[in-house]
Structures are given as C-alpha cells and as structure tokens.
Amino acid sequence: MSEADLIMPVRNGEIRIHDEAGFEGMRKAGRLVAECLDMLVPEVKPGVTTAHLDHLIREFVYDHGAQSATIGYRGYRHASCISLNHVICHGIPGDRPLKDGDIANIDVTVIVNGWHGDHSRMYAAGTPKRKAERLMDVTYESLMAGIAAVKPGNRFGDIGAAISKIAAKNRLSVVEDFCGHGLGQLFHDEPNVVHSARAGTGPELKPGMFFTIEPMLNIGRKDAAILPDGWTAVTRDRQLSAQFEHSVGVTEDGVEIFTSSPKGWHTPHTVEL
C-alpha cells in the first residue's frame, strides 16, 4: 500500500467520480449494513428497548470486522439512530420499551475497508395502525421512485421531483430540513440530495457518483424541530413520520443499489415471520 492510499479524502465541494474499485468497496459495505438490518427484523417487537436493538447492531458490526461510522461522530455514542413515531430522524437509542403499534426507522452506517454503507428501513412493533402502515408504504414507494430517476444525463432535481410527486399524490408532506448526501470513503460528501425539487434542476448525474437517497415523509406538516439533546428531530405537529434510505451508485446505463436486502426484506413492516 502506498503512502497515497493511506490519505483519506476530504470534502472539497466537488462531486466525486469513482471507479470500479469504488463500486466493489461500496457493494461490500452496502451488503453488510443490509444484512445487519435483516438481522433486526425478528428483534423489533413490543417490550424490546431501542438500547437493546442498538446493542445488537453494535455487536453485529464488530463481529463482522467492520466499524460503526456513528460511534464517535460529533460526540455521538451509538451504533444507530432509532426514530420512533413522530421522530423524523436522529433518534437516540434508550431504555424506552417499544409498544404495540410503534413504528421505528432504524438507520445504520458501517465502514468496511474504508467504504461507507448507509441504510435505513421502517419497522413496526406488533400491529401498526392503518395510517402508519400507509405512511410507511408510500415512503418506500417514494424512495424507489427517486431511485428510478437515477441515470446518466438526468439531474439531481429529477430525484426530488419523483419523490415529491408520490408524496403529493398521497397527501403527505416531504421534510425539507434534511437531505441525502454523497458518500464513499467519506460519511458525508458532496452533493446534497434534496427530496423535494423541480425536475431538470441541479447537477447532472454521471457514472461513478455515489450518494444516499433517504426521503422523510410526514402525515402532517413538513416542519421539523430539534430537541434539546441536539440530535433528535421531531415533527412540530407531533404527527407520524417515516423514512427509508438506500446507498446508490450511478452506472453507465442506470443505477446500482448497494444496500438491497439479501433476504428481500426491503420493507420490514410487511414481513411476516
């Protein structure tokens, strides 16, 4: 390994173009984090604490020789963010037991040989209410619509336009306070990937770009508030929120999803074990 290989990149305001070695690195990181979220499917149930789920995630990551990207990130001490019900994102794991009908976004980022796999899914403890189930279904649909817009020659605005079209059709709001981001050997890199945008706007999509798409949809208003802990973002009207996230790469003719579930459990809230 050369001295240059030991130098980690820094965010420089440019959207990076990666080669096939980068794709291979992202496939490995993406598969591991997807396997981790598969592992959680039977574990999310009433009576289980989010701290216990975070412990399972931490053990899984270390047992597989990987690193957690979030432990130590800006002082954060957990291997996941677990966001319940009206929490939009960045929920901190704790001792609160899950209740029947709770919905939870579980967001995990691992580092495998320097490459980041960033992924989140929605889970339900017990039986969710119909409105919560519908919210999760539509949020996943919006994610996949955004991913379908990824191909060379399109623009980043096409991703947000596809997502916001699905949300508007279903009378849901798109959170605008948070966005997707570039990643690879950096946890957060260029560009910002907004989830509500006009088609045909933004930088052009080019082969070799890596980024996350992670729409957050609310039943009520789009407005968010940050709690005093400095991390947890909640809906201002305390209505339910949901989020799904994939890490993707632009290929020569379309898109590759690095974080697809090996077991096909893309939407854990619909899985019956």
ZICOR-V748726 format. One record per helix or strand of 3 or more residues. SS is the DSSP state (hx for helix, st for strand). FROM is the first residue (numbers start at 0). LEN is the number of residues. Records with the same first field share a line. If there is no record, write none. Layout:
SS->FROM-LEN + FROM-LEN
//
This chain:
hx->3-3 + 19-24 + 49-14 + 72-3 + 129-19 + 155-14 + 267-3
st->80-4 + 86-3 + 102-10 + 114-10 + 179-3 + 188-5 + 209-4 + 215-3 + 223-3 + 232-3 + 240-3 + 244-6 + 254-3
//
